[in-house]
Every structure is written in C-alpha cells, then in structure tokens.
Amino acid sequence: MGTIYFDNAATSWPKPPQVLAAISDCLAEAGGNPGRAGHRLSIAAARVVEDARELVAGVFNAGDPSRIVFTQNATHALNLALYGLLRPGDRAVTTSVEHNSVMRPLRHLETQGVELTVVACRADGTLPLDEVRRALRPGTRMLVTTHASNVLGTVMPIGELAATAHAAGALCLVDAAQTAGAVPIDVERAGVDLLAFTGHKALLGPTGTGGLFIRPGLDVAPLMRGGTGSDSDRELQPGFHPDVHESGTLNVAGIAGLAAGVRFLREVGIDSVAAHERGLVAAFREQAAGIPGLTVYGPDEETSRCGVVSFNLAGVSSSDVAQMLDDSFGILARAGLHCAPSAHRTAGTFPDGTVRFAFGWFNTVDEIQAAAAALGELASWAARKVAWTV
Ligand SMILES: Cc1ncc(COP(=O)(O)O)c(C=O)c1O
C-alpha cells in the first residue's frame, strides 16, 4: 500500500528535494550565527537569511524586504500583529471561520479590554460583506480575516476587505496560513497592512518557519526583546526593521529550506499551483457527488476555493473515516475540528467535525480517483452497517 498524503493544510509533504538539499547545505556551509560575528560562516548565514527575505518579499510583492519579519510559524506572526497593535479600549472585528491561532489571542485580548465583534459567515464559509461593513464602526482598530478557511477552503476577497477596513479607518490583518504559496498574493495590490504566513505549508519549507509582512510606516510593538546582533552597545531593543522583531537566533537552516521552497514555486508559478489544486477539488467534488451518504461542505464555486475540502460520511464519525482511510487505503487526512471550532459551528459540523482533504502541488487526479474509490467502499460498508443495526 502506498501513501496518499492529503494533509497539506496541516503541513505540506513531500517537500521538493531542493528544500532538503538547501537545509543540509546550509548546515554544512553556512553554519554560523547570522549577524553575530564577522567571520565567514556568520556572514554566509546572514546571506542565507537576507536572500530568503528578498525571495519572500518578492513572492508577496511586498517591496522593501525588511518589512518581512521571520517568525516560527503563522501563529507566532499572528500573535506578534495582534499583541503588537491592539490595546485595551480598541475594537477588533473578525470572522466566524478563523483558526484558533487568531481566535484564541483575540479572545484573550477581549479579557484585557479589547472589544471584539465576530461576523458570522454563511455555512459555506463565505463572508457577508454588508455585515463586515456594519461591524466596522468608526473607531475600529483592526479587521482580522483569514485568507482561506482551513476547514471549508473558502477564499476571502482580501482586497475588498482591506478597502472596507480602510474606509472605516481600521487596519487589515490577513491570516494567509492556507494561501501563501497556494494562491497568488500581492500585498500592495490588495492593500493589506499585515499578512501572517507560514513556511511549512504551501510555501513548501520546513516546520519552524513563517513570517509577518508589516506595511512600511506601520509600527508594531515587539512581542519579544533580546539579542539581535545589532546595536549591541545598547540595552534597549533596536527600533528598526527587521531587527525590532527578530530577537534570538533565527532558524537559519529552516529559512534556507523555505527559500528553496519559494524558488521552486517561482519556477512552477503560484497561478499554476492554484489552478492545479482547484482542479483536484473539482475532481473530488464530482466523484463525491456519486457516493451515497457523502456530504461535502464549502462553497460551490471553484474559483472561491483553495485546495481544502471537508466532508462527512453518514453514519460514521470523521475520526473513524480518517482512521480507516489510513489503515486500509494508505490515505492520510485529518479529521475532527482542525483547531477551528468556530468554523465548524459556522458549517454546522460542531462538535463532530469533518474529514478534511487538503491537496497540494504533488497530488494527482489518480490519487483523487483512488480516494473516491476508497470512500465508495467505506460508504457501502457504512450502508450495510446501518442495515444490520435496524
Ligand atoms: C488558517 C490557519 N491559521 C493559522 C494556522 C497556524 O499555522 P502555524 O501552524 O504555522 O502556526 C493554520 C494552521 O493550520 C491555519 O490553517
């Protein structure tokens, strides 16, 4: 039995061979601490980081690379943006399909005096823009939105949302954990103020990488303070980018891998990745329509989707379906609530959750067909099970 990996929304796998090679080369040839010394291994490490920063800035059309701050993951980047900007008395608006990486910091900030409005999405994860406009009352500090739901795959119109936020005098923070590398993003065209991304999903880097784009002119208070290798004569945190937000030694080897992932994507083209994943979702939905008892969630329109699709099989829990897919068919998927209970409440799938297939660049239509055949078998088994129990 081979392996069919459909858990790319959790982390992508496999990584391109170039990513593995870049990590190994970095450790062998650029193994110093970046920015901490004048010797060649330190300078080589700093070059790895700055090259990666330029590549990442390029992929998001972010202009000045220093406005890309490296973090451990998207959660770290989101915490930096939220805790760095929201203060007691501020008002924030978000959506009901957010991941807990957004929801938990916001709910905690609520206990610290930040007023929070959660705009209810429709069951397919689409966001009623009129409700967003209503929620963005004058004086709102920030609109926080995911770019794509990690449960339903629904892609949000971030350009329209940023413009709506700005019209109300608010900032717009986008959680691009599911879209960076999978859906083209142009931060300048979209006009977003902050964009949190992760390196280990569609950007094809290793775990332990991610970052935050902070638009020029916007000051965010640092989450951590400490050694940066710069301004070492001072006991106060440097105020300049990116050092203000990069205290402590960075994950240089991971960042080298992330850069190799981004290079790979530049060759493939993120447009092609988006089209490929949309095609796989469409193929899956077509096959799923013929499987009795299978309910697929999320929007119908393929253009407002990324490569994530959630479903349930009548009469079988999502965790049992995922377990049987793994044990009997070698298909790896994630079941349950996907760290997004509010998204499941929105979809009507709380507390049991769903099975989630999350496709990536390396998945194929043949794999979709194999998965549909497996689900067909499970559906027949489930129907027989129901017949025996009545
Ligand atoms: C929408 C969304 N936001 C945030 C995260 C957190 O990403 P990370 O694991 O890189 O912190 C995820 C990961 O599953 C996600 O899907």
The ligand as an SDF file (V2000), in Angstrom:
LIG
                    3D

 16 16  0  0  0  0  0  0  0  0999 V2000
   -5.9540   29.3550    8.8460 C   0  0  0  0  0  0  0  0  0  0  0  0
   -4.7820   28.9880    9.7120 C   0  0  0  0  0  0  0  0  0  0  0  0
   -4.2390   29.9260   10.5040 N   0  0  0  0  0  0  0  0  0  0  0  0
   -3.1720   29.6600   11.2770 C   0  0  0  0  0  0  0  0  0  0  0  0
   -2.6000   28.4180   11.2910 C   0  0  0  0  0  0  0  0  0  0  0  0
   -1.4140   28.1670   12.1610 C   0  0  0  0  0  0  0  0  0  0  0  0
   -0.2820   27.9280   11.3850 O   0  0  0  0  0  0  0  0  0  0  0  0
    1.0880   27.5080   12.0630 P   0  0  0  0  0  0  0  0  0  0  0  0
    0.9780   26.0640   12.3910 O   0  0  0  0  0  0  0  0  0  0  0  0
    2.1210   27.7910   11.0440 O   0  0  0  0  0  0  0  0  0  0  0  0
    1.2390   28.3460   13.2840 O   0  0  0  0  0  0  0  0  0  0  0  0
   -3.1310   27.3970   10.4930 C   0  0  0  0  0  0  0  0  0  0  0  0
   -2.5600   26.0440   10.5270 C   0  0  0  0  0  0  0  0  0  0  0  0
   -3.1890   25.0460   10.4670 O   0  0  0  0  0  0  0  0  0  0  0  0
   -4.2510   27.7040    9.6840 C   0  0  0  0  0  0  0  0  0  0  0  0
   -4.7990   26.7700    8.9130 O   0  0  0  0  0  0  0  0  0  0  0  0
  1  2  1  0
  2  3  1  0
  2 15  2  0
  3  4  2  0
  4  5  1  0
  5  6  1  0
  5 12  2  0
  6  7  1  0
  7  8  1  0
  8  9  2  0
  8 10  1  0
  8 11  1  0
 12 13  1  0
 12 15  1  0
 13 14  2  0
 15 16  1  0
M  END
$$$$
